[in-house]
Amino acid sequence: MFRVLTLEDHIRIPPSRFGEPLEKVAFEELWGSYVGRVERDVGVYVAVFDIEVSRRGVVIFGDGATYNRVRFKALVFTPLVNEVVEGEVVRTEEFGAFVRVGPIEALVHRTQMMEDNVVLYDKQSGAFVGERSRRRLGRGDVVRARVVGVSYVSAGNRDMVRVSLTLRQPMLGKLEWIEEELGGGKKRAQAKAQQKP
């Protein structure tokens, strides 16, 4: 889920940037500090905008920079369990497919791709194939999925978010599969309507 948060912070403006427009410097400093950052209970920062910078800064002893208070809005992506999302398969590995959902790559494990109990991986094409249905899922396919797991992990000096998805439910999966399901339902309804006297 995308959300817009209103935040306040202080930014450091180095002496080398004193002659530049304050709003421009504030935007660049906030963009570098926030965009791409992951915080637990917040999510992934995607963008900053509507920046208001205090004209009065504070100088700290031993540092020639000024510290100015800023108020701004941030667009964040917060993955939620049970949320239905759409994304594109950007890469595949033998164990599953990675789907671009907003600013992150979420994992669909091969056991969660389709209703088939056995899903085979074709290394040559990089696609998964259902043993019974013969449905294929590969790079470039657009899918509708449900978030089944969200975890935040520390990797060195930064946090990362890991998201797992499932496609094994009605009206989930590759968009073409969903259209087939909808088309089949319409045909059955039309056949029933024709049978009634």
C-alpha positions as CSV (number, residue, x, y, z in Angstrom):
1,M,0.0,0.0,0.0
2,F,1.3,3.5,-0.9
3,R,0.9,6.2,1.8
4,V,1.8,9.8,2.1
5,L,3.4,10.8,5.5
6,T,4.0,14.3,6.8
7,L,7.4,14.4,8.5
8,E,9.7,16.8,10.3
9,D,13.5,16.6,10.4
10,H,16.7,18.7,10.4
11,I,19.0,18.8,7.5
12,R,22.7,19.7,7.4
13,I,23.6,22.4,4.9
14,P,27.4,22.4,4.3
15,P,29.2,25.8,3.8
16,S,30.0,24.8,0.2
17,R,26.3,25.1,-0.6
18,F,25.4,28.4,1.2
19,G,25.0,30.3,-2.1
20,E,22.5,27.9,-3.6
21,P,18.7,28.1,-3.2
22,L,17.7,26.7,0.2
23,E,14.7,24.7,-1.3
24,K,17.0,23.0,-3.8
25,V,19.6,22.0,-1.3
26,A,16.9,20.8,1.1
27,F,15.3,18.7,-1.6
28,E,18.6,17.1,-2.6
29,E,19.6,16.4,1.0
30,L,16.3,14.8,1.9
31,W,16.2,12.8,-1.3
32,G,19.7,11.4,-0.5
33,S,18.7,10.6,3.1
34,Y,15.3,9.2,2.7
35,V,14.6,7.7,-0.8
36,G,15.3,4.0,-0.9
37,R,15.5,3.8,2.9
38,V,13.6,1.0,4.7
39,E,12.2,1.5,8.2
40,R,10.3,-1.1,10.1
41,D,6.6,-0.3,10.6
42,V,6.9,2.4,7.9
43,G,8.1,0.6,4.8
44,V,10.2,1.9,1.9
45,Y,10.6,5.6,1.2
46,V,9.8,6.2,-2.5
47,A,9.9,10.0,-2.9
48,V,9.9,13.3,-1.0
49,F,7.9,16.5,-1.9
50,D,6.2,19.6,-0.6
51,I,9.3,20.7,1.3
52,E,9.2,23.7,3.7
53,V,12.6,24.8,5.0
54,S,13.1,27.1,8.0
55,R,15.1,30.1,6.9
56,R,16.8,30.2,10.3
57,G,19.5,27.6,10.8
58,V,21.5,26.6,13.9
59,V,25.3,26.4,13.9
60,I,26.9,23.8,16.1
61,F,30.3,24.5,17.7
62,G,33.1,22.9,15.6
63,D,30.9,22.4,12.5
64,G,30.6,25.2,9.9
65,A,27.3,23.9,8.5
66,T,23.9,25.1,9.4
67,Y,21.1,22.7,10.6
68,N,17.7,23.8,9.4
69,R,14.3,22.4,10.4
70,V,12.3,20.9,7.5
71,R,8.8,19.8,7.1
72,F,8.0,17.6,4.1
73,K,5.8,14.9,2.7
74,A,7.1,11.4,1.9
75,L,5.6,8.8,-0.3
76,V,6.2,5.3,1.2
77,F,5.3,1.8,0.2
78,T,4.2,-0.4,3.1
79,P,3.5,-4.0,2.1
80,L,0.6,-5.5,4.2
81,V,-0.3,-9.1,4.7
82,N,-3.4,-10.2,2.7
83,E,-3.1,-7.1,0.4
84,V,-3.7,-7.9,-3.2
85,V,-1.1,-6.5,-5.5
86,E,-0.1,-6.5,-9.2
87,G,3.4,-6.6,-10.5
88,E,5.7,-7.9,-13.3
89,V,7.9,-10.9,-13.1
90,V,11.4,-9.5,-13.3
91,R,13.6,-12.6,-12.8
92,T,13.3,-16.3,-12.1
93,E,15.4,-18.8,-10.2
94,E,14.8,-22.5,-9.8
95,F,13.1,-22.0,-6.4
96,G,10.7,-19.2,-7.5
97,A,10.0,-15.9,-9.4
98,F,10.7,-12.4,-8.3
99,V,7.8,-9.9,-8.9
100,R,8.3,-6.1,-9.0
101,V,5.7,-4.7,-6.7
102,G,6.1,-0.9,-6.2
103,P,9.8,-0.3,-5.3
104,I,10.5,-3.9,-4.1
105,E,11.0,-7.4,-5.5
106,A,8.7,-9.9,-3.9
107,L,9.1,-13.7,-4.1
108,V,6.6,-16.2,-5.3
109,H,7.9,-19.6,-4.3
110,R,7.3,-22.3,-7.0
111,T,4.8,-24.1,-4.7
112,Q,2.7,-20.9,-4.7
113,M,2.5,-20.2,-8.4
114,M,-0.5,-22.2,-9.6
115,E,-3.0,-24.8,-8.6
116,D,-0.8,-27.6,-10.1
117,N,0.8,-29.7,-7.4
118,V,4.0,-30.0,-9.5
119,V,5.5,-26.9,-11.1
120,L,8.5,-27.6,-13.4
121,Y,11.3,-25.1,-14.1
122,D,12.5,-24.8,-17.7
123,K,16.1,-23.5,-17.3
124,Q,16.5,-22.7,-21.0
125,S,13.5,-20.3,-21.1
126,G,13.6,-19.3,-17.4
127,A,9.9,-20.1,-17.1
128,F,7.8,-22.3,-14.8
129,V,5.4,-24.8,-16.3
130,G,2.4,-26.5,-14.6
131,E,2.7,-30.2,-15.0
132,R,-1.1,-30.7,-15.4
133,S,-2.4,-27.3,-16.7
134,R,0.7,-26.6,-18.9
135,R,0.4,-22.9,-17.9
136,R,3.6,-21.0,-18.2
137,L,4.9,-18.2,-15.9
138,G,8.1,-16.3,-16.8
139,R,9.9,-13.0,-17.1
140,G,7.8,-10.2,-18.3
141,D,4.5,-11.7,-17.2
142,V,2.1,-9.5,-15.2
143,V,0.5,-11.2,-12.2
144,R,-2.1,-10.4,-9.5
145,A,-1.0,-11.8,-6.1
146,R,-1.8,-11.8,-2.4
147,V,0.9,-10.9,0.1
148,V,1.3,-13.8,2.6
149,G,4.4,-12.7,4.4
150,V,6.4,-9.5,5.3
151,S,9.6,-9.4,7.2
152,Y,12.3,-6.8,7.9
153,V,15.9,-8.0,8.1
154,S,19.1,-6.2,8.7
155,A,21.8,-6.5,6.1
156,G,25.0,-4.8,7.3
157,N,24.1,-1.2,8.2
158,R,20.7,-1.1,6.5
159,D,17.3,-2.8,6.7
160,M,15.6,-4.7,3.9
161,V,12.1,-5.8,3.5
162,R,11.2,-9.3,2.3
163,V,7.8,-10.0,0.9
164,S,6.3,-13.4,-0.1
165,L,3.4,-13.8,-2.4
166,T,0.9,-16.4,-3.5
167,L,-0.9,-16.9,-6.8
168,R,-2.8,-20.0,-5.6
169,Q,-6.3,-18.7,-5.2
170,P,-9.3,-17.9,-7.4
171,M,-8.8,-14.6,-9.4
172,L,-5.0,-14.6,-8.7
173,G,-2.2,-15.4,-11.0
174,K,-1.1,-14.3,-14.4
175,L,-3.6,-11.8,-15.8
176,E,-4.3,-14.0,-18.8
177,W,-5.3,-16.9,-16.5
178,I,-7.7,-14.6,-14.7
179,E,-9.3,-13.5,-18.0
180,E,-9.7,-17.2,-18.9
181,E,-11.4,-17.8,-15.6
182,L,-13.8,-14.9,-16.1
183,G,-14.5,-15.9,-19.7
184,G,-15.2,-19.5,-18.7
185,G,-17.6,-18.2,-16.0
186,K,-19.5,-16.1,-18.5
187,K,-19.8,-19.0,-20.9
188,R,-21.2,-21.3,-18.2
189,A,-23.7,-18.6,-17.2
190,Q,-24.8,-18.2,-20.8
191,A,-25.2,-21.9,-21.2
192,K,-27.4,-22.1,-18.0
193,A,-29.5,-19.2,-19.2
194,Q,-30.1,-21.0,-22.6
195,Q,-31.1,-24.2,-20.8
196,K,-33.9,-22.5,-18.9
197,P,-37.4,-22.8,-20.6
